[in-house]
């Protein structure tokens, strides 16, 4: 064979080999960058989750009297609370490693149970699990650790220290002999209107059109600021509230507050849901937070009603007076102010 031909063949093989190595390197490099990008996204999600959980812990610690917020009866015990934690974990597909009681601090009127819990699941599910413990089961998060290492299913491990406050209700309430059964307002008073900052549409829409309009509004708002998103969720919550779907309304109001902690309308609406669902401690907590943002007669009125139903007549009277200063001609306020005065 001609030496020249052999020479050209060698050169072509060399070029093909070099090109192959380059393509393999480029493919591996692209794959590595894609993996690095995916890891960065997951780490950012984890940091956001840890931030939300840390903020929740700070919020709970600001509550001065946890015993009044977490009002379980002495009839419940550690097994009962463990079962609640397990039930919440199953709801979000969390695999618990263990839940165990580590301490119970008892006195005449209250018990504080401390539990340790650990397990693994997807970060978003772990966050939902923790929020469910806080809001639905009234279990406080004292400490929390979540790993940054994902397994092949996208799961991470976590461990936590949980607290439950239990009060002896008969002992606490034994000194209160005031009128609770006579708190019904006149028939024409109706339900308190929730706060909403977007006017109702004058045009009557069909159900399908309403859904399409809501979707379009959501798409538009999703590109704008958190404040506008917060207002959107507040309005969604009001629509659920008006249909007496208080659970979904509360979810929307909480989303609104998470996006904008200064949204006093959403905070007042959370207080209103607490009142309507007879969770008066929740109602008091959120009404106070709303009043810290803006003094409105409606929020003072909701707070007064929650205190009245909790039979704290002096505080109820104070808030009804504050509401009356802002709305002197309101007969509804005057009616309940009179009840609070008679109840003292």
N, C-alpha and C positions, 0 to 999 in steps of 0.2 A: 504494500500500500504506500502511496505517495506520502512522504514525510510532511509535506505541506498540509495535506488533508488531515493527517493525525494531529498536527499542531492546531488546526482550526477546531477539530472535535474537542480537544482538551480545553481550549479556551471557552467553547460553548458550555461544556460540562461545568467549568469553574463558575461561569456567569450564572448558570441555572442554579448551582448550589448556593452561591451568594444570595441570589434572589429568594430562594427558598428559605434560607436562614433569616433574611430580612423580614419576609412575610410572617414567619413563625414568631419572631421577636415582636413585630407590630401587633399581631393578634394577642399575644400574651400581655403586652403592655396595655392594650385597650381593655382587656379583661380585668387586669389588675386595677386600672383606673376606675372601672365600673364597680368593682368590689369595694374600693376605697370610698367611692361616692355613696354606695348603699350603706356602708358602715357609718359614715358621717351623718346621713339622714337619720339612722336609728339612734345614734348617740344624741343628736339634737332633740329627737322625740323623748328620749329618756330624761334629758335635762329639763325639758318642759314639764314632764310628768312630776319629776322631783320638785320642781319649783312650785307647781300647783299644790302638791301635798304639803310642802313646807309652809305655804301661805295659809292653808287650811288649819294647820296646827297652831299657827300664830293667832288666827281668828278665834279658835276655840279657847285658847289660853286667855284671851281678853275678857271672856265671860267671867264675871266676878263670883257668881254663885252657881257652880255646876250642879249642885244637888237639886236646885229648883228647875234647872234645864233638863236634867235626866231623871224624870220622875217615875221610876219603876217602883213596884210594891215589894215589900219584904217577902211576898209569896214566891217571887222568882229567886232562883239560886244559880250557882255557877254552871250547872248542867244545862239550864235553860238558855243562858247566854252563849255557851259553846255551841248549842244546836242552832242558834240564830246566826252565828258566824259561819258555820258549816253550810247553812241554807243559802246565805248570801254568796258564798264561794261557788256553790253549784250553779247559781243563776248565771254567773259570768264565766263558767268553765275553768275556774281556778283549781289547781291540784294542790290541796293542803298537805304539807308534810306532817304538821302537828298543830293542835290548839290545846293549850293546857293552862290551868290556873296556877299562878305563882305566888299570889298573896291576896288576902282579904282583910281589909282594915275595918273593924266593926266598932260602932258605939251605939248609944241608945236609939238614936233617930236615923242613922244612916250607915251604909256599908259601901266601901269602894273596893270593887273587884279588879285585880290586875291580871291580864292574860298575855301569854306569849303565843304568837302564831307565825308560821312560816310556810312557804310553798313556792309554786312557780306558775307562770302563765304569760300571756301576751301583755306588754306594758299598758296598753289602753284598757284591757280587761281588769288588770290589777288596779288601775286608777278608779274605774267604775265600781269595783268591789269595795275599795276604801271609802268612796263617797257614799255608797249604800250603807255601810256600817255607821257612818257619821249621821246621815240625814234620816234614814228609815229606821235604823235599829238603835240610834242614840248612843252608839259606842264610840268613845273618844280615842283618837290616835295620839299616843304619847311619843313614841319613837318609831322611825321607819327607815329601813335600808333596802335598796333595790340594786341588784347587780348590773354591771354594764356588759356582761358576757351573754351573748345569745346562743341558744342551742340550734340544732338544724331546723326545728319547727318554729323558730322565731320567738321562743319563750325565754324568760329571765326568771331568776330566783329572787325572793324577797323575804324579809323577816320584820316583825313589828311587835311593839308593846302597846296593848290596848287596855282601856280603863272603862268601867261601867259604874255609874253612880246610882245607888238604890236608896230610896227613902222610906221610912215607916210612915205611910200616909195617915193612918188613924191617929198616930201620936202627934204628927205635925198639925193636922187639921182639927184636933179635938177642941181647941179653944175658939174655933170659928162657928158661931151660931147666928148667921145672918141670912137675909132673904136671898135665896138662889132661885127658887121656883117662880118668883114673881118678877122676873126680868123680861117678860115678853113685851115687845113694843106694840103700839097700835097697829092694826092690820094693814093700814095704808102706807106704812113706812118702807116696806120692801127691802131688797138687798142693797148693800153699799156698792156704788159704782166703782169699778177698778180704774186705775190710772192708765191713760193711753195718750200718747202725744201725736198720733196720726188720726185725722178726722175720718169718720166713716164715709164710705162711698155712697153718693146719692143714687147712683145707678144700681138697679136690682140685677144681680148676676146669677146665672145658673150654677149648680155645684161644680160642673166640669170647668166652666169659665173661671170660677173662683180659684180652683186648683191651679189653672194655667197662669192666672194673674199672680198668685202667690209664688209660683216657681220663677216667673220672670222677675218679680221684685227681689226674690232671694238671689238670683244670678247677678242682678245689678248691685245689690248691697254687698255681695261677697267680694266685690272688687273695691269697695270703699272702706272707710275707716271703721275701727271697732265700735266707735260711738254709734254710728248709723246701724251697724249690725245689732248692737245692743237694743236700740229702739225697735228694730224689726222683730227681735225675739220677744220683746215686751208686748208688742201688738199681737203677736201670735198667742202669747199666754193669755191675753185679755179675751181673744176669741174662744179659747178653750174654757176660760173661767165663765164666760156668759152661757156656755152649754153645760155648766156644772161639772165639767171634767177637771176637777181640781188637781189631780195627780199630774196630768199632762201640762196644765197651766203652770204648776210649780216648777216643772222641768224647764219650761221656756223662760220663766222669770229668773231662775238660777243661771241659765246660759247668758241672759241679758246682763246680770250683775257680774258674772265672770269676765265678760268682755269689757264692761265699764262699771267698776265698783262705785262710781259716783252717780249712777242712774237711780235717783231717789224715787222715781215712779215705779221701777221694777222692785226696789226694796219695799216700798209701801204695798205693792201688790203681793209680795211674799208674805208680808204681815197680814194682809187681808185673807189670803189662802189659809194661813195658820188659824185665823179667827173662825173662818167658815168650817174648817175641819176639826175645830175644838182643840187644836194644839196651841193653847194660849201662851205658853212659854216661848214657843217659836215666834208667835205673833208679836209679843213684847220685844223680843230680841231684834227682829227686823224693823219694827216701827221705830225703835230708838236709833238704829243705824240710818234710817231714812230721814229722821228729824235732824240728825247731825249734818245732813246735806242741805236740807231746806225745810223751813217751818211752814207747814200747811195745815189747815184746819182738819182736812180729811184724815191725815196721818195721826194727828193728836186724837181725833175721834176714835180711830181704830185702836190706838193704844189704850184709850180710856175704856173701851168695850172689853178689851182683853184683860185689863186689870179688874174690871167689874166682874167678869166671869170667873176670875181667879179669887174673887172676894177680897181683893185689896182695895177697899173702898176709898181710902184717903188718896192714894195715887190716881185712882180712877177720877175722883172729883177734881184733882189738880189738872189732869189732861183735858177733861171736859171744859173746864174754865179757860184753858189755853185755846181750845178749839172755838169757844164762844167769843173770845176776844177777836179772833180772825173772821168769824161769821156770826155776828150778834143776833141776826134775825132767824136763825135756824131752830125750828121747833124740836127737831130730832135730838139736837145736842141738849136743849133745855130739859127734855123728858128724861134722858139718861143722867143728867147732872142731878136732877131731883132724886132719882133712885139711889145714886151714890151717896148723897147727903143723908137719906133716910137709912141707908145700910150701915152707917158708921156707929 
